[in-house]
Amino acid sequence: MATGFVHTYGPYALVAGGSYGLGAAFAEAIARRSVNLVIIARNENQLTATADRLRATYGVDVIAVVADMADFEDVRTQLSRLEVAIGLLVYDAAHAPIGRFEDVPEDQLAQAVSVNVRTPLLLAKLLSGPMIERGRGGIVLMSSLAGGQGSPNIAAYAATKAFNAILAEGLWKELKPRGVDVLACLAGAILTPGYREAEGGRPAPGTLEAAEVAEQTLRALGKGPMVVPGVVNKVGRFVLTRLLSRRAAIDIMAKNTGGLS
């Protein structure tokens, strides 16, 4: 399996938001498949620690790039200095303003658009060109079950995640004939440090470990435009999008997201 993965998605994979949480889990799952890494995040200490650990554990090259994913021009500039071929993009970076819309500062909403929409869109454009020329590659965009309908208390975040799901579906159809696999991961709750801090209580139904989400997503790459990790989450999405009215789906989401702070 590793040989085929390296041929299709190597020699380097770029993981945006790869210093901790789900991003680090993706980086580890990719390193386990013997693909070298470029990991990008803001926190230099976390980034360096993750890079050192992956190099020591898996014997792959890991390039750590300190950058704010809200600043695409800086990301583009730093990537232009790397002399490596990137065959896989995993975009996991996200900014999630939490709270009532009337209480969320304007700069937080703007940052959510920059990190969750503008940068993944332009990064996919930047990296897909060389992939098309090589006739192989992959792009994974992290979406969320929250983006399947309106999600009170995280309204802007949910809307940005809906964007990524629709973008991935369109690119999947366009780029598949060119040899580039595109996948949207519609994840439910994930046991990351950020989620534990925001939730502050018992995990929601269907909550998964970050490593399991990363594994299920990478296994699904090349098999279709979308994956929903976890059986409970698959059932939940079917109910919310196929069986219930939009109003009822929003009401259910409100019961799950209304306590976030």
QUITADA-V887084 format. One record per backbone hydrogen bond with DSSP energy under -1.0 kcal/mol. CO is the residue of the C=O (numbers start at 0). NH is the residue of the N-H. Records with the same first field share a line. If there is no record, write none. Layout:
CO = NH + NH
This chain:
0 = 4
1 = 5
2 = 6
3 = 7
4 = 8
5 = 9
10 = 35
11 = 86
12 = 37
13 = 89
14 = 39
15 = 91
20 = 24
21 = 25
22 = 26
23 = 27
24 = 28
25 = 29
26 = 30
27 = 31
29 = 34
30 = 33
35 = 12
36 = 62
37 = 14
38 = 64
39 = 16 + 17
40 = 66
42 = 46
43 = 47
44 = 48
45 = 49
46 = 50
47 = 51
48 = 52
49 = 53
50 = 54
51 = 55
52 = 56
53 = 57
54 = 58
60 = 36
62 = 38
64 = 40
67 = 70
70 = 74
71 = 75
72 = 76
73 = 77
74 = 78
75 = 79
78 = 81
84 = 11
86 = 137
87 = 13
88 = 139
89 = 15
90 = 141
99 = 102
104 = 108
105 = 109
106 = 110
107 = 111
108 = 112
109 = 113
110 = 114
111 = 115
112 = 116 + 117
113 = 118
116 = 120
117 = 121
118 = 122
119 = 123
120 = 124
121 = 125
122 = 126
123 = 127
126 = 130
127 = 131
128 = 132
129 = 133
130 = 134 + 135
136 = 180
137 = 88
138 = 182
139 = 90
140 = 184
143 = 146
144 = 147
150 = 153
152 = 98
153 = 157
154 = 158
155 = 159
156 = 160
157 = 161
158 = 162
159 = 163
160 = 164
161 = 165
162 = 166
163 = 167
164 = 168
165 = 169
166 = 170
167 = 171
168 = 172
169 = 173
170 = 174
171 = 175
174 = 177 + 179
175 = 178
180 = 138
182 = 140
183 = 226
184 = 142 + 186
186 = 144
188 = 207
189 = 191
191 = 195
192 = 196
193 = 197
194 = 198
195 = 199
203 = 206
207 = 190
208 = 212
209 = 213
210 = 214
211 = 215
212 = 216
213 = 217
214 = 218
215 = 219
219 = 222
224 = 183
226 = 185
229 = 233
230 = 234
231 = 235
232 = 236
233 = 237
234 = 238
235 = 239
236 = 240
237 = 241
238 = 243
244 = 248
245 = 249
246 = 250
247 = 251
248 = 252
249 = 253
250 = 254
251 = 255
252 = 256
253 = 257
256 = 259
